[in-house]
Amino acid sequence: MRKALMLILVGLLSAGAAIPVMGETITIASGNFAEPQILAETVKLLIEERTDLEVDHVRNFSGSSLLHAAFLSGDVDMYITYTGTQFTGVLGMEVTEGWKNRDRVEDYVQEQFAKQFGAHWFDGFGFENTYAVAVRKTFAEEHDIKKVSDLRKLSNQMTIAMDNTFRERAGDGYDDFLDLYDMSFRRPVSMDYGMMYRAVGAGNVDAAIVYSTDGRVAAMDLVVLEDDLGFFPPYDAALVVSHDLLARYSGIKEIGESLAGKIDVETMQRYNKLLEVDYEDLRDVALKLTDEIR
């Protein structure tokens, strides 16, 4: 029997087949904020549960370009990223009107990452984390507001808060947002995110430009309005894995595919809140999410 196994092994090696190493440690990386860390930790837990692999989760990369560079160098086997981030960053594309369609952008980054970087970009987790307009839930209910265009009848009486980046950026910033929706606010104000959430939650401002899955949206009892005219570019969260790793461990592809479409915006808000606002342990948060989506 031993001789037969040795012959099989020699045959596989001669054919150039990739032989997975039992107990090998692979690396997943995430950025320096709560959401990608929760997602990466969830992927880590699922891989360790369903395979013989151990996963090292490297956190707090300070930018998407550094993350991608670590991936290309082989220091990282997989990482969490966003369609819009890599579309405009690594791929150097411009967000024009024709590139605001979520499916089109996702198809493009999947194709280019496979072609240029030997990487498999999995279908998204089911939500996007982009700029969004939020108001207090009581304000939305009082005025029957569900989508951004509903604000048109009230905007000239409203104060809206945003960060300086959105206020000043061209193409998908504040001025372009007003032009598309054909409205103007009584008073736009710029402030940092911590102050902005407190201000809209307390009623000091009427609306704010937030990140759609930020845990403070749920904590402050805010409502994200539907971007019914499709102004904000798509930022769908996804897992990127090297082709080399998938060739050695087919089980990882099954895990990645099983996560597609499993997490909606409200769910991600809730788990971001557990880490950002309630200060729960990252692993505990990921365990809860894993149990919910498995």
C-alpha positions as CSV (number, residue, x, y, z in Angstrom):
1,M,0.0,0.0,0.0
2,R,2.8,2.4,0.9
3,K,4.5,1.6,-2.4
4,A,1.3,2.3,-4.3
5,L,0.8,5.7,-2.5
6,M,4.4,6.7,-3.3
7,L,3.8,5.9,-7.0
8,I,0.7,8.0,-7.0
9,L,2.6,10.9,-5.4
10,V,5.5,10.6,-7.9
11,G,3.0,10.7,-10.7
12,L,1.2,13.8,-9.4
13,L,4.5,15.6,-9.0
14,S,5.7,14.6,-12.4
15,A,2.5,16.0,-13.9
16,G,3.0,19.3,-12.1
17,A,0.0,18.9,-9.9
18,A,-0.3,21.2,-6.8
19,I,-0.1,19.2,-3.6
20,P,-1.8,21.0,-0.7
21,V,0.1,20.9,2.6
22,M,-1.9,19.7,5.6
23,G,-2.1,22.4,8.2
24,E,-0.6,25.1,6.0
25,T,-1.1,28.7,7.2
26,I,-2.5,31.2,4.7
27,T,-3.0,34.9,5.1
28,I,-6.1,37.1,4.7
29,A,-5.8,40.9,5.0
30,S,-8.2,43.7,5.8
31,G,-8.2,47.5,6.0
32,N,-8.1,49.8,9.0
33,F,-11.8,50.0,9.8
34,A,-14.4,47.7,11.3
35,E,-16.3,46.3,8.2
36,P,-13.5,44.6,6.2
37,Q,-12.1,43.3,9.5
38,I,-15.4,41.6,10.4
39,L,-15.7,40.2,6.9
40,A,-12.1,38.9,6.8
41,E,-12.5,37.3,10.3
42,T,-15.7,35.6,9.1
43,V,-13.9,34.2,6.1
44,K,-11.1,33.0,8.3
45,L,-13.5,31.2,10.7
46,L,-15.3,29.5,7.8
47,I,-12.0,28.3,6.2
48,E,-10.7,27.0,9.5
49,E,-14.0,25.3,10.2
50,R,-14.3,23.6,6.8
51,T,-10.6,22.8,5.8
52,D,-7.4,21.8,7.5
53,L,-5.9,25.2,6.9
54,E,-5.0,27.8,9.5
55,V,-5.6,31.4,8.6
56,D,-3.6,34.4,9.7
57,H,-5.7,37.6,9.7
58,V,-3.5,40.7,9.1
59,R,-5.4,43.8,10.0
60,N,-5.2,47.6,9.7
61,F,-3.7,48.1,6.2
62,S,-3.9,51.9,5.9
63,G,-4.9,52.0,2.2
64,S,-6.2,49.9,-0.6
65,S,-3.0,50.3,-2.7
66,L,-0.9,48.9,0.2
67,L,-3.3,45.9,0.5
68,H,-3.1,45.2,-3.2
69,A,0.7,45.5,-3.2
70,A,0.9,42.9,-0.4
71,F,-1.3,40.6,-2.4
72,L,0.8,41.0,-5.6
73,S,4.0,40.3,-3.6
74,G,2.6,37.1,-2.2
75,D,2.6,38.2,1.4
76,V,-1.2,38.1,1.3
77,D,-3.2,35.3,-0.2
78,M,-6.6,37.0,-0.1
79,Y,-8.2,40.3,1.0
80,I,-11.4,42.2,1.4
81,T,-12.0,45.1,-0.9
82,Y,-14.7,47.1,-2.8
83,T,-15.6,47.4,-6.5
84,G,-15.5,51.2,-6.6
85,T,-12.2,51.4,-4.6
86,Q,-10.3,49.2,-7.0
87,F,-12.1,50.4,-10.1
88,T,-10.8,53.9,-9.6
89,G,-7.6,53.0,-7.7
90,V,-5.7,50.0,-9.0
91,L,-7.5,49.9,-12.3
92,G,-7.3,53.7,-12.8
93,M,-10.8,54.1,-14.2
94,E,-13.0,57.2,-14.1
95,V,-16.5,57.0,-12.7
96,T,-18.6,58.4,-15.6
97,E,-22.3,58.1,-16.0
98,G,-21.9,54.8,-17.8
99,W,-19.9,53.3,-15.0
100,K,-22.4,53.7,-12.2
101,N,-24.1,50.4,-12.9
102,R,-23.2,47.9,-10.1
103,D,-23.2,44.8,-12.3
104,R,-21.1,46.5,-15.0
105,V,-18.5,47.7,-12.6
106,E,-18.4,44.3,-10.9
107,D,-18.0,42.4,-14.2
108,Y,-15.2,44.7,-15.2
109,V,-13.1,44.4,-12.0
110,Q,-13.6,40.6,-12.0
111,E,-12.4,40.4,-15.6
112,Q,-9.4,42.7,-15.1
113,F,-8.3,41.2,-11.8
114,A,-8.3,37.7,-13.4
115,K,-6.4,39.0,-16.4
116,Q,-3.9,41.4,-14.8
117,F,-3.3,40.0,-11.4
118,G,-4.1,36.2,-11.4
119,A,-6.9,36.9,-8.9
120,H,-10.4,35.6,-8.5
121,W,-12.8,38.4,-7.5
122,F,-15.8,36.7,-5.9
123,D,-19.4,38.0,-6.4
124,G,-20.2,40.5,-3.7
125,F,-21.3,39.7,-0.2
126,G,-24.7,41.4,-1.0
127,F,-24.3,45.0,0.1
128,E,-22.3,48.1,-0.9
129,N,-20.7,50.6,1.4
130,T,-20.9,53.9,-0.4
131,Y,-21.8,57.5,0.4
132,A,-25.5,57.8,1.2
133,V,-28.0,60.3,2.5
134,A,-29.3,59.6,6.0
135,V,-32.0,61.3,8.2
136,R,-33.4,60.5,11.6
137,K,-36.1,57.8,11.4
138,T,-38.6,60.1,13.1
139,F,-37.9,62.8,10.5
140,A,-38.4,60.3,7.7
141,E,-41.7,59.0,9.1
142,E,-43.0,62.5,9.8
143,H,-42.4,63.7,6.2
144,D,-42.9,60.3,4.5
145,I,-39.4,60.3,3.1
146,K,-38.0,57.0,1.6
147,K,-35.7,58.1,-1.2
148,V,-33.4,61.0,-1.9
149,S,-35.7,62.7,-4.4
150,D,-38.4,62.9,-1.6
151,L,-36.1,65.6,0.0
152,R,-36.7,68.0,-2.9
153,K,-39.8,69.4,-1.4
154,L,-38.0,70.2,1.9
155,S,-34.3,70.7,1.1
156,N,-34.5,74.5,1.0
157,Q,-35.5,74.4,4.6
158,M,-32.9,71.8,5.7
159,T,-29.3,71.7,7.0
160,I,-27.2,68.9,5.6
161,A,-23.8,67.8,7.0
162,M,-20.9,66.1,5.2
163,D,-17.2,65.6,5.3
164,N,-14.8,67.9,3.5
165,T,-13.9,65.2,0.9
166,F,-17.5,64.9,-0.3
167,R,-18.0,68.6,-0.2
168,E,-15.0,69.3,-2.5
169,R,-14.7,66.2,-4.8
170,A,-15.6,66.5,-8.5
171,G,-17.7,64.1,-10.4
172,D,-19.5,62.4,-7.5
173,G,-19.4,65.1,-4.9
174,Y,-21.8,67.6,-3.4
175,D,-22.3,70.0,-6.3
176,D,-22.9,67.2,-8.8
177,F,-25.3,65.6,-6.3
178,L,-27.3,68.8,-6.2
179,D,-27.3,69.1,-10.0
180,L,-28.6,65.6,-10.5
181,Y,-31.4,65.8,-7.9
182,D,-32.3,69.4,-8.8
183,M,-32.4,70.7,-5.3
184,S,-30.5,73.0,-2.9
185,F,-30.2,72.9,0.9
186,R,-30.6,75.9,3.1
187,R,-27.3,75.3,4.8
188,P,-24.6,72.7,4.0
189,V,-22.0,72.2,6.7
190,S,-18.7,70.3,6.8
191,M,-17.6,68.4,9.8
192,D,-15.8,65.2,10.8
193,Y,-17.7,61.9,11.0
194,G,-17.9,61.6,14.8
195,M,-19.4,65.1,15.1
196,M,-21.6,64.6,12.1
197,Y,-23.4,61.5,13.5
198,R,-23.9,63.2,16.8
199,A,-25.3,66.3,15.1
200,V,-27.8,64.5,13.0
201,G,-28.8,62.1,15.8
202,A,-29.4,65.1,18.1
203,G,-31.4,67.0,15.5
204,N,-28.8,69.8,15.1
205,V,-28.7,69.0,11.4
206,D,-31.5,67.5,9.4
207,A,-29.5,65.2,7.1
208,A,-26.0,63.9,6.6
209,I,-23.9,62.3,3.9
210,V,-22.8,59.0,5.6
211,Y,-21.3,55.7,4.7
212,S,-24.2,53.4,4.0
213,T,-23.2,50.5,6.3
214,D,-21.6,52.5,9.1
215,G,-22.6,51.0,12.5
216,R,-23.5,54.5,13.8
217,V,-26.4,54.7,11.4
218,A,-28.2,52.0,13.4
219,A,-26.9,53.3,16.7
220,M,-28.3,56.8,16.1
221,D,-31.6,55.4,14.8
222,L,-31.0,56.9,11.3
223,V,-32.5,55.9,8.0
224,V,-30.5,55.6,4.8
225,L,-32.5,56.9,1.8
226,E,-32.7,55.1,-1.5
227,D,-30.4,56.7,-4.1
228,D,-33.3,56.5,-6.6
229,L,-31.5,58.4,-9.4
230,G,-28.3,56.3,-9.0
231,F,-25.9,59.1,-8.2
232,F,-23.4,57.4,-5.9
233,P,-20.9,55.0,-7.5
234,P,-21.1,51.3,-6.6
235,Y,-18.9,50.1,-3.8
236,D,-19.8,46.4,-3.4
237,A,-17.7,44.5,-0.8
238,A,-16.1,41.3,-2.0
239,L,-13.4,38.7,-1.4
240,V,-10.3,38.6,-3.7
241,V,-8.3,35.3,-3.7
242,S,-5.2,34.4,-5.7
243,H,-5.7,31.8,-8.5
244,D,-2.7,29.9,-7.1
245,L,-4.4,29.4,-3.7
246,L,-7.7,28.3,-5.3
247,A,-5.8,25.8,-7.5
248,R,-4.4,24.2,-4.3
249,Y,-7.5,24.4,-2.2
250,S,-10.8,24.0,-4.1
251,G,-12.7,24.2,-0.8
252,I,-11.9,28.0,-0.5
253,K,-13.8,28.6,-3.8
254,E,-16.8,26.8,-2.4
255,I,-16.7,29.0,0.7
256,G,-16.3,32.2,-1.3
257,E,-19.2,31.3,-3.5
258,S,-21.4,30.4,-0.5
259,L,-21.0,34.0,0.8
260,A,-22.3,35.7,-2.3
261,G,-25.4,37.8,-1.6
262,K,-25.6,36.6,2.1
263,I,-25.2,40.0,3.8
264,D,-27.5,43.0,3.2
265,V,-26.9,46.6,4.3
266,E,-29.0,46.4,7.5
267,T,-27.1,43.3,8.6
268,M,-23.7,44.8,8.0
269,Q,-24.8,48.0,9.8
270,R,-25.8,45.9,12.8
271,Y,-22.5,44.0,13.0
272,N,-20.4,47.2,12.4
273,K,-22.3,48.7,15.4
274,L,-21.3,45.7,17.6
275,L,-17.6,46.4,16.9
276,E,-17.6,50.2,16.4
277,V,-20.1,51.4,19.0
278,D,-20.6,48.5,21.5
279,Y,-16.9,47.6,21.4
280,E,-17.4,43.9,21.3
281,D,-14.4,41.6,20.5
282,L,-13.8,41.1,16.7
283,R,-13.8,37.4,16.9
284,D,-17.0,37.3,18.9
285,V,-18.7,39.6,16.3
286,A,-17.5,37.4,13.4
287,L,-18.7,34.3,15.2
288,K,-22.2,35.8,15.5
289,L,-22.2,36.8,11.8
290,T,-20.9,33.3,10.8
291,D,-23.7,31.7,12.7
292,E,-26.3,33.9,11.0
293,I,-25.2,33.4,7.5
294,R,-24.0,29.8,7.4
